Structure formats: structure tokens, C-alpha cells
């Protein structure tokens, strides 16, 4: 069996789902437009530069919706999924994922975006296994704005894949071929860990590294 791992934002979708969800919070009137968009854009720029403080971002990104009843937040998430995310699911990206599933690969989406935002997106791609940033909850089940466990961010993606595989009774050496598709320099640790790294819609920084190292290059979006 082969193992195929996909980053999500910028890789399988042309935009960043976390950033888009923040803008959606403004669009539906849950967040102050000018301040929220400006801070959301600042965090996104830090992510692209590889210097994001993830704890600070998670606290910010969840602050508006976690203050509301969970049922209300879930309704908003479904509306976001239908109105914003589904139009971003391109045939090329869906076919790439389906090809791995049809081949019998063990497939997972490994993303630095939190589980609340990404669970329905993984489902839409037909992927059972999602490795995302886990959100901390209090004794009453309310989201706190903190991160639970190791975040699936930068080198943390390797640790989270380790944990996931162990939970399935597997390890890296069980697989003949391990592929990882990503667009981001933040994913360099996991790209270096697998046997078949694929720079997918890469940023200029990642594209330069991929060219230097002879990695596969894939562009799903025009």
C-alpha cells in the first residue's frame, strides 16, 4: 500500500480556507469589518512568510464564532461551506484525490487550518482521514481559543502523522511509496520526510527549492 498526503489550502483549493472563513465572519456581520479584515490579512501574510504565531492566530480566528452557541456556529459553517468553499473545489483537485483513493492508497489531508473549518471540506473531497489543528475545549465542551496537543503546522505535521499512523497500527516503513502534495514553504519538513514530495501550485520560495532538488511540480490551478 502507498500513503498519499495532501495539504489543503493553496494545494487542493486555490485559496486559504481559514482566511476565507474569517472574511465570511465579516460578511455575515459577526466580526467588525475594517479591524477584522486588516488583522486577518496580517496573520495570513505572516503565514505565507513562514513566521506565523499559530497560538495567537487560533485565538483570533476562533474568537467570534466560539462566543456563540455551537449550533449557531455550525449553521454558519454549513453556509460557508455551501456558498464559499464548494465553488473552490475544482475538478482537477477532486480528480487528483480520487485517483489516490481509487488506487487503494491510504489518504489523509494534513492541514494547519483548524478542524472546525476543515472537517466538511475533507468530507467534500471524500477523504476519511483529516489531520488538522485540534481545538481545545473546556469541561462543558466549549471552545477555548487554545490548541489541543501538537498542532499540525510546520514540523508538527510530521509528529501528527506519526500519531495518526500509530493509531492505525502502522508506521512509515509499512508503505512502499509516500507522497505529499503541498504549496507552502511551511510544509518543507514533511516534504523532506516523504519519498515523493510534490510541489503543488507552489509559492515562489517552494518552487525554487523543488527545482533545486528535482522534486515533482504540479499546477492544478490556472
Secondary structure by P-SEA (a helix, b strand, c coil): cbbbbbbcccccccccaaaaaaaaaaaacccccaaaaaaaaaaaaaaaacccaaaaaaaaaacccccccaaaaaaaaaaaaaccccccccaaaaaaaaaaaaaccbbbbbccccccccaaaaaaacccccccbbbbbcccccccccccccccccaaaaaaaaaaaaaaccccccccbbbbbbccccaaaaaaaccbbbbccccaaaaaaaaaaccbbbbccc
